[in-house]
Amino acid sequence: MKKNVAVILAGGVGTRLGLTKPKQFYKVAGKMVVEHSIDAFDANPHIDEIAIVANPMLIDEFEEIILRNHWQKVRKLLKGGQERYHSSLSAVTAYEGQEVNLIFHDAVRPLVSQRIINSVCEALQEHKAVDVAIPTADTIISLDNNTIADIPDRRLLRRGQTPQAFHIDVVAKAYQRALSDPAFHATDDCGVVKKYLPEVPIHVVEGEESNIKLTYKEDTYLLDKLFQLRNTTPPTMPTMPADAFLGKVAVVFGGSYGIGKEIAEQLRQQGARVHCFSRTERQVDVACRESVVRALQHVADHEGEIHYVVNTAGVLNKLPLADMPYEMITADIRVNYLGAVNVLIEAYPYLKATRGSALLFTSSSYTRGRALYSIYSSTKAAIVNLVQAVAQEWDGEGIRINCINPARTDTPMRRRNFGVEPPQTLLTPEKVAQAALQTMLSDYTGQVIDVVRQ
């Protein structure tokens, strides 16, 4: 079986985006877009090796990025050229004579899914050339002297994406023919194969609307939102070692009941030394910065270090905004948002020393404000933005920060607001806690981890 090599095309400069740096260095959800793209292929079991093709002027920057990320599959850092096809040719040349499939992907498509990568790799077992495309929702017109010449049937039209994948002999032969053509011009590799090796059919697999390419300034806003809404699931760790947290020190704010209590119990089962704080347990109020300072200092004095800090503290008062007493509004904001800020600020020096991890909690209501939840929803949306921003700020410190977004969960806070609900409609705190521990052990940072009922 041929080896699958992902070729990350990162040689562009992104002049249309209007940024001071190349667009592949644009940061979203705590990482550069190129890092998100490489992460996706590094994590896929069908990918054997990764080659990055970079602008020759940016090789030093990419060497630093590779060293910082500790990717397991990156094997080559190649120099690209002025045109896109020069980057593709660089990879073709580097793997000449080897039995490989080359899977070309734009570095600035950071939301490529595991499903797309899997589909491309599976298709390569039967086809020598594979493209990824999605149906067009718009009517497409062709012009002749600024007038409509034709309106093709859009049911037959697709919008191309990447990855584009080929047996190496196919793409190499296509480029060999293309380079002998004085009128050669190409925008993508499938176009080269289609024109210069028409005898090879190009199989198309279904892409996804979210697999967008960062090209224009407007795309930065769309990417930010797509990352915020992306359905990230907890890392798959069905056989978490019984001593995964052995000897580690964890602090759980809001650990006296509900999800926080269950996280603390599971951490102890995994060998961690756990310290819980809440307003009812050791009288710690996250809304009071001095209270958080004392709690963390107490742990540091007794343990010497802190590896994990979790904040599950939160309140929900379900009332119309106009009917909420102002004191209740400010109290909710102080606990739900300022409390998280206090925890992060004070945990920073401890987590920096251990290159540790912080975990916050949002809610499914963060994606859209809802009546009766105006304060709760808005503070939970703020948590997501806080996590993404701080993940970017702390990336160089080796600190990971994420937030868990659980579906409706059977907790005391929920029962106080909704009464008795059918248990089959709710998550258990145990399942949410398991996802929390898996996330704490993962390399994720700046991510919203959705936990849903199966």
C-alpha positions as CSV (number, residue, x, y, z in Angstrom):
1,M,0.0,0.0,0.0
2,K,1.3,3.5,-0.9
3,K,2.3,5.8,1.8
4,N,0.0,8.9,2.3
5,V,2.0,12.1,2.4
6,A,0.1,15.3,3.3
7,V,1.7,18.3,1.5
8,I,0.8,21.5,3.3
9,L,1.1,24.4,0.8
10,A,2.1,27.4,2.9
11,G,4.1,29.4,0.4
12,G,1.6,32.3,-0.1
13,V,2.0,35.9,1.1
14,G,-1.8,36.7,1.2
15,T,-1.7,40.3,-0.3
16,R,-5.5,40.3,-0.8
17,L,-6.0,39.8,2.9
18,G,-4.3,43.1,3.8
19,L,-2.4,41.8,6.8
20,T,1.2,42.7,7.7
21,K,2.1,39.0,7.9
22,P,1.4,36.2,5.5
23,K,-2.2,34.9,5.9
24,Q,-1.0,31.4,7.1
25,F,0.3,33.1,10.2
26,Y,-3.1,34.7,11.1
27,K,-4.1,33.5,14.6
28,V,-7.5,32.1,15.4
29,A,-8.6,30.0,18.4
30,G,-5.2,30.2,20.0
31,K,-3.1,29.1,17.0
32,M,-2.0,30.1,13.5
33,V,-4.2,28.8,10.7
34,V,-1.3,26.8,9.4
35,E,-0.9,25.1,12.8
36,H,-4.6,24.1,12.8
37,S,-4.2,22.7,9.3
38,I,-1.1,20.6,10.2
39,D,-2.8,19.5,13.4
40,A,-5.6,18.0,11.4
41,F,-3.3,15.8,9.3
42,D,-1.0,15.0,12.1
43,A,-3.9,13.6,14.0
44,N,-5.3,11.5,11.2
45,P,-4.4,7.8,11.3
46,H,-4.4,7.5,7.5
47,I,-1.6,10.1,7.1
48,D,1.9,8.6,7.3
49,E,4.0,11.7,6.7
50,I,3.7,15.5,6.4
51,A,5.7,17.8,4.2
52,I,5.4,21.6,4.6
53,V,6.1,23.8,1.5
54,A,7.0,27.3,2.7
55,N,8.0,30.6,1.2
56,P,11.9,30.5,1.1
57,M,12.0,33.8,3.1
58,L,10.0,32.2,5.9
59,I,11.9,29.0,6.5
60,D,13.3,30.1,9.8
61,E,9.8,31.0,11.1
62,F,8.5,27.5,10.0
63,E,11.4,25.8,11.7
64,E,10.4,27.5,15.0
65,I,6.7,26.5,14.5
66,I,7.7,22.9,13.9
67,L,9.8,22.8,17.0
68,R,7.2,24.4,19.1
69,N,4.4,22.0,18.1
70,H,6.2,18.7,18.4
71,W,4.2,17.2,15.5
72,Q,4.9,13.5,15.1
73,K,4.6,13.2,11.3
74,V,6.3,16.3,9.9
75,R,9.3,15.0,8.0
76,K,10.1,17.7,5.4
77,L,10.2,21.5,5.2
78,L,10.5,22.4,1.5
79,K,11.0,25.7,-0.3
80,G,8.2,26.8,-2.6
81,G,8.2,29.3,-5.4
82,Q,6.5,32.4,-6.8
83,E,3.5,30.6,-8.1
84,R,1.3,28.0,-6.4
85,Y,2.3,25.2,-8.8
86,H,6.0,25.8,-7.8
87,S,5.1,24.6,-4.3
88,S,3.4,21.5,-5.7
89,L,6.3,20.8,-7.9
90,S,8.7,21.1,-4.9
91,A,6.9,18.2,-3.2
92,V,6.7,16.2,-6.4
93,T,10.4,16.5,-6.8
94,A,11.1,15.7,-3.1
95,Y,9.2,12.4,-3.4
96,E,10.3,11.5,-6.9
97,G,10.8,7.7,-7.2
98,Q,8.9,6.8,-4.1
99,E,5.7,4.8,-3.8
100,V,3.5,7.6,-2.3
101,N,0.3,9.4,-2.6
102,L,0.6,13.1,-2.4
103,I,-2.3,14.9,-0.7
104,F,-2.1,18.6,-1.3
105,H,-3.8,20.9,1.1
106,D,-3.9,24.7,1.4
107,A,-2.4,25.8,4.7
108,V,-5.1,28.5,4.9
109,R,-7.9,26.0,5.1
110,P,-7.6,25.3,8.9
111,L,-11.1,23.7,9.4
112,V,-10.5,20.7,7.2
113,S,-12.3,17.8,9.0
114,Q,-11.2,14.3,9.8
115,R,-14.1,13.1,7.7
116,I,-12.8,14.8,4.6
117,I,-9.3,13.5,5.1
118,N,-10.6,10.0,5.7
119,S,-12.7,10.2,2.5
120,V,-9.8,11.3,0.4
121,C,-7.5,8.6,1.7
122,E,-10.2,5.9,1.2
123,A,-10.8,7.2,-2.4
124,L,-7.1,6.9,-3.2
125,Q,-7.3,3.2,-2.7
126,E,-9.5,3.0,-5.9
127,H,-8.7,6.2,-7.8
128,K,-5.5,7.8,-9.0
129,A,-6.7,11.4,-8.6
130,V,-9.1,12.8,-6.1
131,D,-10.7,16.2,-5.6
132,V,-12.9,17.7,-2.8
133,A,-15.8,19.8,-3.8
134,I,-19.2,21.1,-2.6
135,P,-22.4,22.0,-4.5
136,T,-22.8,25.7,-5.5
137,A,-25.7,27.4,-3.9
138,D,-25.5,30.4,-6.3
139,T,-26.4,30.5,-10.0
140,I,-23.1,30.7,-12.0
141,I,-22.9,32.7,-15.2
142,S,-20.3,32.9,-17.9
143,L,-19.6,36.3,-19.5
144,D,-18.8,37.5,-23.0
145,N,-17.8,41.1,-23.2
146,N,-19.6,41.8,-19.9
147,T,-22.8,40.2,-21.0
148,I,-24.1,36.8,-20.0
149,A,-23.0,34.2,-22.5
150,D,-24.3,31.1,-20.7
151,I,-26.0,30.0,-17.4
152,P,-24.8,26.4,-16.7
153,D,-27.1,24.1,-14.8
154,R,-25.9,24.6,-11.2
155,R,-26.9,21.0,-10.3
156,L,-23.8,19.9,-12.2
157,L,-21.5,22.6,-10.7
158,R,-19.3,22.3,-7.7
159,R,-16.9,24.5,-5.8
160,G,-13.5,23.0,-5.5
161,Q,-11.7,22.8,-2.2
162,T,-8.6,21.0,-0.9
163,P,-7.2,18.4,-0.2
164,Q,-6.5,17.3,-3.8
165,A,-4.7,14.0,-3.9
166,F,-2.9,11.9,-6.5
167,H,-0.7,8.9,-7.0
168,I,2.7,10.5,-7.4
169,D,3.2,9.2,-10.9
170,V,0.0,10.8,-12.1
171,V,0.7,14.3,-10.8
172,A,4.4,14.1,-11.9
173,K,3.5,13.1,-15.4
174,A,0.9,15.8,-15.7
175,Y,3.3,18.5,-14.6
176,Q,6.0,17.1,-17.0
177,R,3.6,17.7,-19.9
178,A,2.4,21.1,-18.5
179,L,6.0,22.5,-18.2
180,S,6.6,21.8,-21.9
181,D,3.5,24.0,-22.8
182,P,4.6,27.7,-23.3
183,A,1.0,28.7,-22.5
184,F,0.9,26.8,-19.2
185,H,-1.1,28.4,-16.5
186,A,-2.6,26.7,-13.4
187,T,-4.5,27.6,-10.3
188,D,-4.7,24.1,-8.8
189,D,-3.3,20.6,-9.2
190,C,-6.5,19.0,-10.4
191,G,-6.6,21.6,-13.2
192,V,-3.2,20.5,-14.3
193,V,-4.1,16.8,-14.2
194,K,-7.4,17.4,-16.0
195,K,-5.8,19.4,-18.8
196,Y,-2.5,17.5,-19.4
197,L,-3.5,14.0,-18.4
198,P,-7.2,13.8,-19.4
199,E,-7.1,10.0,-19.6
200,V,-7.0,9.9,-15.8
201,P,-10.5,10.4,-14.3
202,I,-10.6,12.6,-11.2
203,H,-12.9,11.3,-8.5
204,V,-14.7,13.8,-6.4
205,V,-15.6,13.4,-2.7
206,E,-17.9,15.6,-0.8
207,G,-16.4,18.6,1.0
208,E,-17.9,20.8,3.7
209,E,-19.0,24.5,3.8
210,S,-16.9,25.1,6.8
211,N,-13.7,24.0,4.9
212,I,-13.2,27.6,3.8
213,K,-10.0,29.2,2.5
214,L,-8.7,32.3,4.2
215,T,-8.4,34.8,1.3
216,Y,-10.1,38.1,2.0
217,K,-10.4,40.2,5.2
218,E,-14.0,39.2,5.5
219,D,-12.9,35.6,5.9
220,T,-11.1,36.4,9.1
221,Y,-14.4,37.2,10.8
222,L,-16.1,34.0,9.4
223,L,-13.2,31.8,10.5
224,D,-13.3,33.3,14.0
225,K,-17.0,32.4,14.2
226,L,-16.6,29.0,12.7
227,F,-13.9,28.1,15.2
228,Q,-16.1,29.4,18.0
229,L,-19.0,27.2,16.8
230,R,-17.0,24.2,15.7
231,N,-18.2,21.0,17.1
232,T,-15.0,19.9,18.8
233,T,-15.5,16.6,20.6
234,P,-13.3,15.4,23.5
235,P,-10.1,13.5,22.6
236,T,-10.7,9.8,22.2
237,M,-9.2,8.2,25.3
238,P,-11.3,5.1,25.9
239,T,-8.6,3.5,28.0
240,M,-7.3,6.4,30.1
241,P,-4.5,5.0,32.3
242,A,-5.5,4.6,35.9
243,D,-2.6,6.7,37.0
244,A,-2.9,9.4,34.2
245,F,-2.8,12.2,36.8
246,L,-0.6,10.4,39.3
247,G,1.3,12.9,41.4
248,K,-0.2,15.9,39.7
249,V,-1.7,18.8,41.6
250,A,-5.1,20.0,40.6
251,V,-7.3,22.8,41.9
252,V,-11.0,22.8,41.3
253,F,-13.1,25.9,42.0
254,G,-16.7,25.1,42.4
255,G,-15.8,21.6,43.4
256,S,-18.4,21.1,46.2
257,Y,-21.2,19.7,44.0
258,G,-22.3,18.9,40.5
259,I,-19.8,18.8,37.7
260,G,-17.0,20.2,39.8
261,K,-17.4,17.6,42.5
262,E,-17.4,14.8,39.9
263,I,-14.2,16.2,38.3
264,A,-12.5,16.3,41.7
265,E,-13.5,12.7,42.4
266,Q,-12.3,11.4,39.0
267,L,-9.0,13.2,39.4
268,R,-8.5,11.6,42.7
269,Q,-9.2,8.2,41.2
270,Q,-6.5,9.0,38.6
271,G,-3.9,9.7,41.3
272,A,-4.0,13.5,41.5
273,R,-3.7,15.5,44.6
274,V,-6.9,17.6,44.5
275,H,-7.9,20.7,46.3
276,C,-11.5,21.9,46.0
277,F,-12.7,25.4,46.8
278,S,-16.2,27.0,46.7
279,R,-18.3,29.4,48.8
280,T,-19.6,26.4,50.8
281,E,-16.3,24.6,50.9
282,R,-13.4,26.6,52.5
283,Q,-15.3,29.8,51.9
284,V,-13.7,30.8,48.6
285,D,-15.6,33.1,46.3
286,V,-14.1,33.3,42.8
287,A,-15.7,36.8,42.3
288,C,-13.2,38.0,45.0
289,R,-9.7,38.2,43.6
290,E,-8.1,38.1,47.1
291,S,-10.0,34.9,47.9
292,V,-8.6,33.2,44.8
293,V,-5.1,34.4,45.6
294,R,-5.3,32.9,49.1
295,A,-6.7,29.6,47.8
296,L,-3.9,29.1,45.2
297,Q,-1.2,30.3,47.5
298,H,-2.4,27.8,50.1
299,V,-2.1,24.9,47.6
300,A,1.3,26.1,46.4
301,D,2.6,26.3,50.0
302,H,1.5,22.7,50.7
303,E,2.2,21.1,47.3
304,G,5.0,23.2,45.9
305,E,3.4,23.3,42.4
306,I,0.1,23.3,40.5
307,H,-0.5,21.5,37.2
308,Y,-4.2,21.9,36.6
309,V,-6.8,24.6,37.5
310,V,-10.5,24.0,36.8
311,N,-13.2,26.6,37.3
312,T,-16.8,25.3,37.3
313,A,-18.2,28.0,39.5
314,G,-21.3,29.6,38.1
315,V,-24.8,30.9,38.8
316,L,-28.0,31.0,36.7
317,N,-30.9,33.3,37.6
318,K,-33.6,32.8,34.9
319,L,-35.4,36.2,34.8
320,P,-36.2,38.9,32.2
321,L,-33.5,41.5,32.3
322,A,-35.9,44.3,33.2
323,D,-37.1,42.3,36.2
324,M,-33.7,41.4,37.6
325,P,-32.5,43.4,40.6
326,Y,-29.3,45.2,39.7
327,E,-27.6,43.6,42.6
328,M,-28.4,40.2,41.1
329,I,-27.1,41.3,37.7
330,T,-23.8,42.4,39.0
331,A,-23.4,39.4,41.3
332,D,-24.0,37.0,38.3
333,I,-21.5,38.8,36.2
334,R,-18.9,38.8,39.0
335,V,-19.2,35.0,39.5
336,N,-19.7,33.9,35.9
337,Y,-17.2,36.1,34.2
338,L,-15.0,38.1,36.6
339,G,-14.6,34.9,38.6
340,A,-13.1,33.2,35.5
341,V,-10.8,36.2,34.9
342,N,-9.6,36.1,38.5
343,V,-8.9,32.4,38.4
344,L,-6.9,32.7,35.1
345,I,-4.9,35.7,36.3
346,E,-3.9,34.2,39.6
347,A,-3.3,30.7,38.2
348,Y,-1.0,32.0,35.5
349,P,2.4,32.0,37.3
350,Y,1.7,28.5,38.7
351,L,0.7,27.0,35.3
352,K,3.6,28.8,33.6
353,A,6.0,27.1,36.0
354,T,4.6,23.6,35.2
355,R,3.4,24.2,31.6
356,G,0.1,23.2,32.9
357,S,-3.6,23.4,31.8
358,A,-6.6,25.6,32.7
359,L,-10.2,24.5,32.1
360,L,-13.3,26.8,32.1
361,F,-16.9,26.0,31.4
362,T,-19.3,27.6,29.0
363,S,-22.9,26.7,28.1
364,S,-24.8,25.8,25.0
365,S,-26.6,29.1,25.4
366,Y,-23.4,31.0,24.5
367,T,-24.1,30.7,20.7
368,R,-27.2,32.8,20.9
369,G,-28.7,35.0,23.5
370,R,-32.1,33.7,24.7
371,A,-35.0,35.4,26.6
372,L,-34.7,35.0,30.3
373,Y,-31.0,34.1,30.0
374,S,-29.6,37.5,29.0
375,I,-26.9,37.7,31.7
376,Y,-26.1,34.0,31.9
377,S,-25.9,33.6,28.0
378,S,-23.8,36.7,27.6
379,T,-21.3,35.8,30.3
380,K,-21.0,32.3,28.8
381,A,-20.3,33.8,25.4
382,A,-17.7,35.9,27.1
383,I,-16.0,32.8,28.5
384,V,-15.5,31.4,25.0
385,N,-13.9,34.6,23.8
386,L,-11.8,34.8,26.9
387,V,-10.5,31.3,26.4
388,Q,-9.6,31.8,22.8
389,A,-7.8,35.1,23.5
390,V,-5.9,33.9,26.5
391,A,-4.9,30.7,24.7
392,Q,-3.2,32.9,22.0
393,E,-1.5,35.0,24.7
394,W,-0.2,32.0,26.6
395,D,0.7,29.8,23.7
396,G,4.4,30.7,24.0
397,E,4.3,29.8,27.7
398,G,3.2,26.2,27.1
399,I,0.0,26.7,29.0
400,R,-3.1,25.1,27.5
401,I,-6.6,26.6,28.1
402,N,-9.9,25.2,26.9
403,C,-13.5,25.3,27.9
404,I,-16.1,22.6,28.1
405,N,-19.5,23.2,26.6
406,P,-21.8,20.5,28.1
407,A,-25.3,19.9,26.9
408,R,-28.1,20.0,29.5
409,T,-26.7,18.3,32.5
410,D,-28.3,16.9,35.7
411,T,-26.9,19.3,38.3
412,P,-28.3,21.0,41.4
413,M,-28.2,24.3,39.6
414,R,-30.3,23.0,36.7
415,R,-32.8,21.3,39.1
416,R,-33.3,24.6,40.9
417,N,-34.2,26.3,37.7
418,F,-36.0,23.6,35.8
419,G,-37.3,21.1,38.4
420,V,-37.7,17.5,37.5
421,E,-36.8,16.5,33.9
422,P,-36.7,13.1,32.2
423,P,-33.2,11.7,33.1
424,Q,-32.7,10.3,29.5
425,T,-32.7,13.9,28.2
426,L,-29.8,15.0,30.4
427,L,-26.1,14.4,30.6
428,T,-24.7,13.0,33.8
429,P,-22.0,14.9,35.7
430,E,-19.8,11.8,35.3
431,K,-19.8,12.0,31.6
432,V,-19.0,15.7,31.5
433,A,-16.2,15.1,34.1
434,Q,-14.7,12.3,31.9
435,A,-14.6,14.7,28.9
436,A,-13.0,17.3,31.1
437,L,-10.2,15.0,32.2
438,Q,-9.6,13.9,28.6
439,T,-9.3,17.5,27.6
440,M,-6.9,18.3,30.4
441,L,-4.6,15.5,29.2
442,S,-4.8,16.6,25.5
443,D,-2.7,19.0,23.5
444,Y,-5.8,21.1,22.8
445,T,-5.7,24.8,23.5
446,G,-8.2,27.6,22.7
447,Q,-10.9,25.0,22.0
448,V,-14.6,24.7,22.9
449,I,-15.2,21.1,23.7
450,D,-18.8,20.0,23.1
451,V,-20.1,17.2,25.3
452,V,-23.4,15.8,24.0
453,R,-25.7,12.9,24.8
454,Q,-25.1,10.0,22.4
